């Protein structure tokens, strides 16, 4: 019997879908209305409630890609399931990195007066985006050897992940226009409080739930696409094997 | 009234906030919608899950 690979139980996936919708609505209520206006940045600061969770998700997604890639490379845990999970998570990471860059630019214009600066945090984040875009392009290269191409993908994912800590610590290592980490700073001393901190945490939780839900969906799609490809190959082989018989008649 | 004044004043940055939040919602909805369509299309192409 052929059973399609799923990441989560369908009931859990549905529950995550509902939870992500509810938490995103709560985030919108707090982020656009409940949280107070910032004294210096005024309303433009409300972009933080999307920009920071999007950046967190990029780290998380690429972390999952790196962990799944390492599990694939480790001979005892080698399975194409890890390769599929790595690819699904990387696609979400690229999506959320793009959102991080665009939201940061939209926030930068009213606060810094410019859309873009050649700042260490911004540049390393852009590099991260292009590294994983390249990784996704690498995954699309056709190959007759699934294990070989999965090994190549896993090595590329681990190399690209080196940029994640560089992005995070760039504000500590270099003088940057971008502010230092507000929550995940080296002292783990959150420099935000009250309703603003609560809203930021709602954003982080809502985006994490959304990530898990989308990851399940993307994994499911990858599983279905792999099966379609397998069936196409099987059909092509069957046709090849069948052809000489027909000629012999 | 206060909100209307703030919306009209570029110093408050509401325009950037509205563009950012709308863009995020649109991108996430479009990505999710595309995933669902592709999954349904693949499920229609493939035979039922219990098939031998």
Interface residues (C-beta under 8 A of the other chain):
Chain A: X1 X2 X3 X4 X28 X31 X32 X37 X41 X42 X43 X44 X45 X46 X47 X50 X51 X54 X95 X99 X102 X103 X106 X107 X109 X110 X111 X210 X214 X217 X218 X220 X221 X224 X225 X227 X228 X231
Chain B: X6 X10 X11 X12 X13 X14 X16 X17 X19 X20 X21 X23 X24 X27 X28 X31 X32 X35 X36 X38 X39 X42 X43 X45 X46 X49 X50 X51 X52
